[in-house]
Amino acid sequence: MVKAATKLEENIKTKSGESLRPQSNGQDLENHIAAVNNSFASIEFDPKGNILWANDQFLEAVGYSLNEVKGEHHSIFVDHDYAESAEYKNFWKSLASGNAQSGEFKRFDKQGNVLWLQASYTPIPDDKGKIVKVIKYAFDITEKKRAELDAVETAKEYQEIKTELQTRMDQINVACLVSESDLKGNVIYVNDKLCEVTGYTREECMGQPHSMFRHPDSPKSIFKEMWATIGRGRIFRGEIKNKKKNGDPYYVDAIIAPVMGPNGKPAKYIGVRYDITEQKLKEEEIQKAMEEQSAVIEVIRAMAKGDLTQRVENDSDVAAEVNDALDNLNEVLNSINKGAEVVSTSSGNLLKRSEGIKNSSNEVASAISQMAKGAQDQALRTDESSKLVEGVLKSSEEMQGKADFIKKTAEDGQKRSEEGLKIIKNLVQNMTGIDSSATKTSESIAILTERAEEIARTLNVITDIASQTNLLALNAAIEAARAGDAGRGFAVVAEEIRKLAEDSRKSAVDIEKIISDVQKDTVSASKAIESMQTSVKEGGNATKDAENIFVEIAGSSDTTFQHSKEILTASNGQKEAIEAVVKNIEQIVVVAEETAAGTQQVASSSQELNAGMVEVTDASNQLSQIAEELKAGIKKFTLTKA
């Protein structure tokens, strides 16, 4: 088309030149002009560019009438900026100087639409060579120009698309495993990334069945579904487990798409695969961790119900720590249970001994009361003897009767003194037994105190284990948070472990409080026993004093009895002897009063001893009750056999 337009332009110039030459036949000139006007759009300007005339083809092309354009400047066909430019002005200066212009020109019609014209501007001189007008012959090439511009734009867009596609392909080749296979599944292309991941060279892959990458663990159903999908011309997507050249597995998120041929059927297949091996391995690790934690939770739930015989059956670090904690807890609780048995046995023995001491002290108190009463009776009777002796001094005639009475009284005093001496000896022996029992009880309480301290140390171990478990749960929660959504289940497991560890710590604190109370009660019992030992020692000393007094009383009774004999056999001349008897009787009264006071003191000490033994009995009962409560608490747990 361009060649045709150029040829027409040459014809126009030729015919225009001929029209300027004198013609021998005016009719031929008119015929030439008519032919040109019928073939081309034509317009005439003065040298300044003002429109003189235009033919119908030109007016039709620009959408104006002749009256609308006649007298107007050529600039109505160009945009304002170009009309004001130096280039445009020089264009008309050149034409006015007689220089023809030709080429493709961009113009605008009446509606402002773009027109492209293949045109020739030819200056026409007069006889003197002065340019009098400019004739323009044009050919409308708008459609051709638009097609060319569209082609250029299309080529530009194509290049941009090509560049973008190439960039995307470069990105895909860097990030993805790409392969192509024919309709039989044989490899016809692999990219560098696939070779890098699988360990195969490109030469080793070409022509081989694509199944060379298939891992034996991958189910056949996946590949059956894949071939059915791409065989129907559809895109398949799925996660597939493949194997490398060395046999190691790798996981891909595969997209297999058919490339359709001219017949509308697949011509080949392109596979783009994202390597998700790291993600899959993390998922497997998380799944394994969740299974391990599930086993741990089951054991902890059993532990919360009191069953401490269960163990976690896997090789994880958490399982080992939980099993160690359970072993330690079993050992601690078994030790506590044994300690409770020892406390219970010791408190029972202490209770029995305190009951025996209490009974003995009651018997001692009763005997001493009787002894005190006898001493008081002796004092009264001795006083009466003194009065009788005074009567003897007044009346010797009554000496015989009084002597008989003194003899009987002396015999009675001697018997009672001997009985009192026996009771006091028994009391001394009982006091010695009480002191020995109190010493053994004090030793049992000391052992009980040591057991309580051992239990307290064991509870500290339990508290440390609970703190370590709580710290492990926190670390598990942090790892779960790093894992993101995949680690949420693990985070829930870690939180349950942390709560159970906190419950274990609280239980240990409660047990520690109970042990502290046991220690306090043990201290109270120890103090009571110490007080009892003091009272027993004081009672023993008082009893020994009473024994000495009774020995003296026995001696005095013997003397009195001997004197009564002498009075009976030698009543005559006994006045002086009776005076001596009066003095002796006065001494007897004093001794009897001292004996009565001593027995009262011993009775008071026995009562204090009895009260102390009541306190020991109460403390033993409390200690036994605490031991039973501790044993009942241990029975809530099912322990492994020690």
C-alpha positions in Angstrom: 0.0 0.0 0.0 2.9 2.4 0.8 4.5 1.6 -2.5 1.2 2.3 -4.3 0.9 5.7 -2.5 4.4 6.6 -3.4 3.8 5.8 -7.0 0.6 7.9 -7.0 2.6 10.7 -5.4 5.1 10.5 -8.3 2.2 10.5 -10.8 0.8 13.5 -9.0 4.1 15.4 -9.3 4.4 14.4 -12.9 0.9 15.4 -13.8 1.3 18.6 -11.8 4.4 19.4 -13.7 2.7 18.7 -17.0 -0.2 21.0 -16.0 2.3 23.9 -15.6 3.7 23.3 -19.1 1.8 24.9 -22.0 -0.5 22.3 -23.5 -1.2 22.0 -27.1 -4.6 20.6 -26.2 -6.5 22.3 -23.3 -8.9 19.4 -23.2 -6.1 17.0 -22.2 -5.2 19.2 -19.3 -8.7 19.3 -18.0 -8.9 15.5 -18.3 -5.7 15.1 -16.3 -7.0 17.4 -13.5 -10.3 15.6 -13.4 -8.5 12.3 -13.1 -6.3 13.5 -10.2 -9.3 15.0 -8.4 -11.2 11.8 -8.7 -8.2 9.8 -7.4 -6.9 11.9 -4.6 -8.0 14.3 -1.9 -6.9 17.7 -3.1 -6.7 21.2 -1.6 -5.0 24.4 -2.6 -3.4 27.1 -0.3 -1.9 30.5 -0.9 1.8 30.7 0.0 0.9 31.7 3.6 -1.2 28.5 4.1 -4.7 30.0 3.7 -7.2 27.7 2.1 -8.2 28.6 -1.5 -10.1 25.5 -2.6 -10.6 21.8 -1.7 -12.2 18.9 -3.6 -15.0 16.7 -2.4 -12.7 13.8 -1.4 -10.7 16.1 0.9 -13.7 17.7 2.4 -15.3 14.3 3.0 -12.2 13.1 4.7 -12.0 16.1 7.1 -15.7 16.5 7.6 -15.9 20.2 6.6 -17.8 22.0 3.8 -15.9 24.2 1.3 -17.5 27.3 2.9 -16.3 26.3 6.3 -12.6 25.9 5.3 -12.3 28.5 2.5 -10.2 31.4 3.8 -9.2 29.5 6.9 -5.6 28.6 7.6 -4.2 25.2 7.3 -3.6 25.1 11.1 -7.2 24.1 11.6 -6.1 20.6 10.7 -3.3 20.4 13.2 -3.3 20.6 17.1 -2.7 23.9 18.7 0.8 23.2 20.1 2.1 22.0 16.7 0.6 25.1 15.0 2.5 27.3 17.3 5.8 25.4 16.9 8.8 26.6 14.9 8.7 23.4 12.9 5.2 24.2 11.6 6.2 27.7 10.7 9.4 26.6 8.9 7.2 24.0 7.1 5.3 26.8 5.4 8.3 29.0 4.9 9.9 26.2 3.0 6.8 25.8 0.8 6.7 29.5 0.2 10.3 29.3 -1.0 9.3 26.7 -3.6 10.4 23.6 -1.8 8.0 20.7 -2.1 7.1 18.6 1.0 5.9 15.0 1.0 5.4 12.3 3.5 3.0 11.0 6.2 1.3 13.7 8.1 -0.9 13.6 11.2 -4.0 15.8 10.9 -7.3 16.2 12.7 -10.9 16.3 11.2 -13.7 18.5 12.3 -14.6 16.2 15.2 -11.0 16.1 16.4 -10.4 12.6 15.2 -6.9 11.8 14.1 -6.3 11.5 10.3 -3.1 10.1 8.7 -2.5 11.4 5.2 0.1 10.3 2.7 0.5 13.7 1.1 2.5 15.9 -1.3 2.7 19.7 -1.0 3.7 21.2 -4.4 4.4 25.0 -4.7 3.1 26.5 -8.0 5.0 29.5 -9.4 3.8 32.0 -12.0 5.5 33.0 -15.2 8.0 35.0 -13.3 8.8 32.1 -10.9 6.9 33.6 -8.0 5.0 31.1 -5.8 1.4 31.9 -6.1 -0.2 28.8 -4.5 0.5 25.4 -3.0 -1.4 22.3 -4.2 -1.7 19.4 -1.9 -2.6 15.9 -3.1 -3.3 13.4 -0.3 -4.2 9.8 0.2 -6.0 8.7 3.4 -3.8 6.1 5.2 -5.5 6.4 8.6 -6.5 2.7 8.7 -3.1 1.6 7.6 -1.4 3.9 10.1 -3.7 2.7 12.9 -2.9 -0.9 12.0 0.8 -0.1 12.1 0.5 1.7 15.4 -1.6 -1.2 16.7 1.0 -3.6 15.5 3.7 -1.6 17.3 1.6 -1.4 20.5 0.8 -5.1 20.2 4.5 -5.9 19.7 5.3 -3.7 22.7 2.7 -5.4 24.8 3.9 -8.8 23.6 7.5 -7.9 24.6 6.3 -6.8 28.0 4.3 -10.0 28.5 7.3 -12.0 27.2 9.6 -10.2 29.7 7.1 -10.7 32.5 6.7 -14.4 31.7 10.4 -14.8 31.5 10.8 -13.1 34.9 8.2 -15.4 36.3 9.8 -18.4 34.8 13.1 -17.4 36.2 11.4 -17.1 39.6 9.7 -20.4 39.2 13.0 -22.1 38.2 14.7 -20.7 41.3 11.9 -21.6 43.7 10.3 -24.7 42.1 11.0 -28.1 40.7 9.9 -28.0 37.0 9.6 -30.9 34.6 7.9 -31.8 31.4 6.9 -35.2 30.2 5.3 -36.6 27.1 1.9 -38.3 26.9 3.5 -41.6 28.1 5.0 -39.9 31.2 8.6 -39.9 29.9 10.7 -37.0 31.0 11.5 -34.5 28.2 12.7 -31.5 30.4 13.9 -30.8 33.9 15.1 -27.6 35.4 18.2 -27.1 37.5 16.2 -26.9 40.8 14.9 -30.4 40.3 18.3 -31.7 39.6 19.6 -29.9 42.7 17.0 -31.4 45.0 16.9 -34.9 43.6 20.6 -35.4 43.0 20.0 -36.5 39.4 21.7 -34.9 36.4 19.7 -33.7 33.5 21.1 -36.4 31.3 20.1 -39.1 33.9 16.5 -37.8 33.8 15.9 -37.3 30.1 13.8 -40.1 28.5 13.2 -41.9 31.8 9.7 -42.5 33.2 8.7 -39.8 35.6 7.9 -42.6 38.1 11.7 -42.7 38.8 11.0 -40.0 41.4 8.1 -41.9 43.0 8.6 -42.9 46.7 7.4 -46.5 47.5 5.4 -45.1 50.4 3.3 -42.9 48.2 -0.1 -44.5 47.6 -0.9 -45.5 44.1 -4.3 -43.9 44.3 -2.7 -40.4 44.2 -1.0 -41.1 40.8 -4.1 -42.8 39.5 -6.1 -39.7 40.3 -3.4 -37.5 38.8 -3.3 -39.3 35.4 -7.1 -39.3 35.3 -7.3 -35.6 35.9 -4.6 -34.4 33.5 -5.8 -36.9 30.9 -9.1 -35.0 30.8 -7.3 -31.8 30.2 -7.6 -30.5 33.8 -5.0 -29.3 36.2 -4.1 -31.6 39.1 -2.7 -30.4 42.5 -1.7 -32.5 45.5 1.0 -33.2 48.0 3.3 -36.1 46.9 6.1 -37.9 48.7 9.0 -38.5 46.2 12.5 -39.9 46.6 15.9 -38.6 45.7 18.7 -40.4 43.9 20.1 -41.5 47.3 16.8 -42.8 48.4 16.0 -40.0 50.9 12.4 -38.8 50.8 11.3 -35.3 49.8 7.8 -33.8 49.8 6.3 -31.5 47.1 3.2 -29.6 46.5 2.7 -30.5 42.9 0.7 -28.8 40.2 0.5 -30.8 37.0 -1.0 -29.1 33.9 -1.6 -30.5 30.4 -0.5 -28.4 27.4 -3.3 -28.7 24.8 -2.5 -29.4 21.2 -4.2 -28.1 18.1 -6.7 -31.0 18.3 -7.8 -29.9 21.7 -6.2 -32.8 23.4 -3.1 -32.9 25.7 0.2 -32.7 23.8 2.5 -32.9 26.9 2.4 -32.2 30.6 4.2 -29.6 32.7 4.8 -30.1 36.4 5.6 -27.3 38.8 6.4 -28.6 42.3 7.1 -26.6 45.5 9.5 -28.3 47.9 7.7 -28.6 51.2 10.0 -31.1 52.8 11.0 -28.9 55.7 7.3 -28.1 56.4 6.4 -31.8 56.3 9.2 -32.8 58.5 8.2 -30.1 61.0 4.6 -31.4 60.8 5.8 -34.9 61.5 7.9 -33.6 64.4 4.9 -31.8 65.8 2.7 -34.8 65.4 5.3 -37.0 67.1 5.6 -34.4 69.9 1.8 -34.3 70.3 1.6 -38.1 70.5 4.4 -38.1 73.1 2.7 -35.3 75.1 -0.6 -37.2 74.8 1.0 -40.2 76.5 2.5 -37.8 79.1 -1.0 -36.3 79.7 -2.5 -39.8 80.2 0.1 -40.6 82.9 -0.4 -37.2 84.6 -4.2 -37.7 84.6 -3.7 -41.1 86.3 -1.3 -39.4 88.7 -4.0 -36.7 89.4 -6.4 -39.6 90.3 -3.8 -41.0 92.7 -2.4 -43.8 90.5 1.4 -43.4 90.6 2.1 -46.8 89.0 1.7 -45.6 85.4 4.8 -44.6 83.2 5.2 -42.9 79.9 6.2 -45.4 77.2 8.4 -43.3 74.8 11.9 -42.1 74.5 11.3 -38.3 74.8 13.1 -36.1 77.3 9.8 -35.1 78.8 8.8 -38.7 79.3 12.1 -39.5 81.0 11.7 -36.5 83.3 8.1 -37.4 84.1 9.0 -41.0 84.8 11.9 -39.8 87.0 9.5 -37.5 88.9 7.1 -40.3 89.4 9.8 -42.6 90.7 11.0 -39.9 93.1 7.4 -39.2 94.2 6.8 -42.9 94.8 10.0 -43.1 96.8 9.0 -40.0 98.8 5.5 -41.1 99.5 6.6 -44.6 100.5 9.1 -43.0 102.9 6.3 -40.8 104.3 4.1 -43.9 104.6 6.8 -45.7 106.5 7.4 -42.7 108.7 3.7 -42.5 109.4 3.8 -46.2 110.5 6.7 -45.5 112.8 4.9 -42.5 114.2 1.7 -44.5 114.7 3.5 -47.3 116.4 5.6 -44.9 118.6 2.5 -42.9 119.6 0.6 -46.2 120.5 3.5 -47.3 122.7 3.7 -43.9 124.2 -0.1 -44.0 124.9 0.2 -47.5 126.6 3.1 -46.4 128.7 1.4 -43.1 129.7 -1.7 -45.2 130.7 0.5 -47.5 132.8 2.2 -44.5 134.4 -1.1 -42.9 135.0 -2.4 -46.1 136.7 0.7 -46.4 138.8 0.6 -42.8 139.9 -3.1 -43.3 140.9 -2.0 -46.3 143.1 0.8 -44.3 144.5 -1.5 -41.4 145.3 -3.9 -43.7 147.0 -1.2 -45.4 149.1 0.3 -42.1 150.1 -3.2 -40.8 151.1 -3.6 -43.8 153.3 -0.1 -43.3 154.7 -0.8 -39.7 155.4 -4.0 -40.6 157.2 -2.1 -43.2 159.3 0.6 -40.6 160.1 -2.1 -38.2 161.3 -3.7 -41.0 163.4 -0.3 -41.7 164.8 0.3 -38.1 165.7 -3.1 -37.9 167.5 -2.4 -41.1 169.4 1.1 -40.0 170.3 -0.4 -36.8 171.7 -2.9 -38.8 173.7 0.1 -40.9 175.0 1.8 -37.7 176.1 -1.3 -36.7 178.1 -1.4 -40.2 179.7 2.2 -40.0 180.7 1.5 -36.6 182.3 -1.3 -38.3 184.1 1.1 -41.0 185.3 3.2 -38.3 186.8 0.1 -37.1 188.8 -1.0 -40.5 189.7 1.3 -43.5 189.9 -1.7 -45.7 190.5 -2.8 -45.3 186.9 0.8 -46.1 185.6 0.1 -49.7 184.9 -3.0 -49.1 182.8 -1.3 -46.3 180.9 1.8 -48.4 180.4 -0.3 -51.1 178.8 -2.0 -48.5 176.6 1.4 -47.1 175.6 2.7 -50.6 174.8 -0.3 -51.3 172.5 0.0 -47.9 170.9 3.8 -48.5 170.3 3.1 -51.9 168.8 0.5 -50.3 166.4 2.8 -47.5 165.5 5.6 -50.0 164.8 3.3 -52.0 162.5 2.1 -48.9 160.6 5.7 -47.7 160.3 6.7 -51.0 158.8 3.8 -50.9 156.4 4.5 -47.3 155.5 8.2 -48.2 154.9 7.1 -51.0 152.5 4.8 -48.6 150.6 7.5 -46.0 150.3 10.0 -48.6 148.9 7.4 -49.6 146.3 6.8 -46.0 145.5 10.6 -45.5 145.0 10.6 -48.5 142.6 7.6 -47.2 140.7 9.2 -43.7 140.4 12.3 -45.3 139.0 10.1 -47.2 136.4 8.3 -44.0 135.5 11.6 -42.2 135.0 12.8 -45.0 132.7 9.6 -45.0 130.7 9.7 -41.2 130.3 13.3 -41.4 129.1 12.3 -44.0 126.4 9.3 -41.9 125.4 11.6 -38.9 125.0 13.9 -40.9 122.8 10.8 -42.0 120.6 9.7 -38.4 120.3 13.3 -37.4 119.2 13.2 -40.2 116.5 9.7 -38.9 115.5 11.1 -35.4 115.1 13.9 -36.7 112.9 11.4 -38.5 110.7 9.4 -35.3 110.4 12.5 -33.4 109.3 13.2 -36.2 106.7 9.7 -35.9 105.4 10.1 -32.1 105.2 13.2 -32.5 103.1 11.4 -35.0 100.9 8.6 -32.4 100.3 11.3 -29.9 99.3 12.3 -32.4 96.6 8.7 -32.7 95.4 8.4 -28.9 95.3 11.6 -28.7 93.2 10.3 -31.4 90.8 7.0 -29.4 90.4 9.0 -26.2 89.7 11.1 -28.1 87.1 8.0 -29.5 85.4 6.4 -26.1 85.4 9.6 -24.7 83.7 9.5 -27.5 81.1 5.9 -26.7 80.3 6.9 -23.1 79.8 9.6 -24.0 77.4 7.2 -26.3 75.5 4.7 -23.4 75.2 7.5 -21.2 73.8 8.4 -23.8 71.2 4.7 -24.2 70.3 4.4 -20.4 69.8 7.3 -20.5 67.5 5.7 -23.3 65.5 2.6 -21.1 64.9 -0.7 -22.6 64.0 0.8 -26.1 63.8 1.8 -25.8 67.5 -1.5 -24.8 69.0 -2.4 -28.3 70.1 1.1 -28.6 71.7 0.6 -25.3 73.5 -2.7 -26.7 75.0 -0.8 -29.8 76.2 2.0 -27.6 77.6 -0.6 -25.6 79.6 -2.2 -28.7 81.1 1.2 -29.9 82.2 1.9 -26.6 83.8 -1.4 -26.7 85.7 -0.8 -30.2 86.9 2.7 -29.2 88.0 1.2 -26.3 90.0 -1.4 -28.7 91.6 1.5 -31.0 92.6 3.3 -28.1 94.1 0.2 -27.0 96.1 -0.3 -30.6 97.3 3.3 -30.7 98.5 2.8 -27.4 100.3 -0.4 -28.8 102.1 1.6 -32.0 103.1 4.4 -29.7 104.3 1.9 -27.8 106.5 0.7 -31.1 108.0 4.2 -32.2 108.7 4.9 -28.8 110.3 1.9 -29.3 112.6 3.2 -32.8 113.5 6.5 -31.2 114.4 4.8 -28.7 116.6 2.8 -31.4 118.3 6.0 -33.5 118.8 7.7 -30.5 120.4 4.7 -30.1 122.7 4.8 -33.8 123.6 8.6 -33.5 124.2 8.1 -30.6 126.6 5.3 -32.4 128.4 7.6 -35.5 128.9 10.4 -33.2 130.1 8.0 -31.7 132.6 6.9 -35.2 133.6 10.6 -36.3 134.1 11.1 -33.3 136.4 8.0 -34.1 138.4 9.1 -37.8 138.6 12.5 -36.8 139.9 11.0 -34.5 142.5 8.6 -37.2 143.5 11.4 -39.7 143.8 13.4 -37.4 146.0 10.4 -36.7 148.2 9.7 -40.5 148.4 13.3 -41.1 149.4 13.0 -38.5 152.1 9.8 -40.2 153.3 11.6 -43.5 153.4 14.3 -42.0 155.6 11.6 -40.5 157.9 9.8 -43.9 158.2 13.1 -45.5 159.1 13.4 -43.0 161.9 9.8 -43.6 162.9 10.4 -47.3 163.0 13.5 -46.8 165.2 11.5 -44.5 167.4 8.7 -47.0 167.7 11.2 -49.7 168.8 12.5 -47.4 171.5 9.0 -46.5 172.6 8.1 -50.2 172.7 11.2 -51.0 174.8 10.4 -48.1 177.2 6.8 -49.4 177.6 8.3 -52.7 178.6 10.5 -51.1 181.2 7.6 -49.1 182.5 5.5 -52.2 182.8 8.2 -54.2 184.6 9.4 -51.4 186.8 6.5 -49.1 187.6 8.1 -48.2 190.9 10.6 -45.5 190.6 9.6 -44.6 187.1 8.9 -41.0 187.7 12.3 -39.9 186.3 11.9 -42.4 183.5 8.4 -41.1 182.7 9.8 -37.6 182.4 12.2 -38.9 179.8 9.3 -40.7 178.1 7.4 -37.4 177.9 10.3 -35.8 176.1 10.6 -38.8 173.7 6.9 -38.6 173.1 7.2 -35.0 172.2 9.9 -35.9 169.7 7.6 -38.5 168.3 4.8 -36.0 167.9 7.2 -33.7 165.9 8.3 -36.6 163.7 4.7 -37.7 163.2 3.8 -34.2 162.1 6.8 -34.1 159.7 5.8 -37.5 158.4 2.2 -36.3 157.8 3.5 -33.2 156.0 5.9 -35.3 153.9 3.2 -37.7 152.9 1.0 -34.7 151.9 3.8 -33.3 149.7 4.3 -36.7 148.1 0.5 -36.9 147.5 0.6 -33.5 145.8 3.6 -34.5 143.6 1.7 -37.7 142.6 -1.3 -35.6 141.6 1.0 -33.3 139.5 2.5 -36.5 138.0 -1.0 -37.8 137.2 -1.9 -34.4 135.5 1.3 -34.6 133.5 0.5 -38.1 132.3 -2.9 -36.9 131.2 -1.2 -34.3 129.0 1.2 -36.9 127.7 -1.8 -39.2 126.9 -3.6 -36.3 125.0 -0.4 -35.5 123.1 0.0 -39.2 122.2 -3.6 -39.4 121.0 -3.1 -36.3 118.8 0.1 -37.7 117.4 -1.6 -41.0 116.7 -4.5 -39.1 115.0 -2.0 -37.1 112.8 -0.2 -40.3 111.8 -3.5 -41.9 110.8 -4.5 -38.8 108.8 -1.1 -38.9 107.1 -1.5 -42.6 106.3 -5.0 -42.0 105.0 -3.6 -39.3 102.7 -1.0 -41.7 101.4 -3.6 -44.3 100.7 -5.2 -42.0 98.2 -2.2 -42.8 96.0 -1.6 -46.1 94.2 2.2 -46.6 94.7 4.7 -48.9 93.1 6.0 -51.5 95.5 9.2 -50.4 97.1 
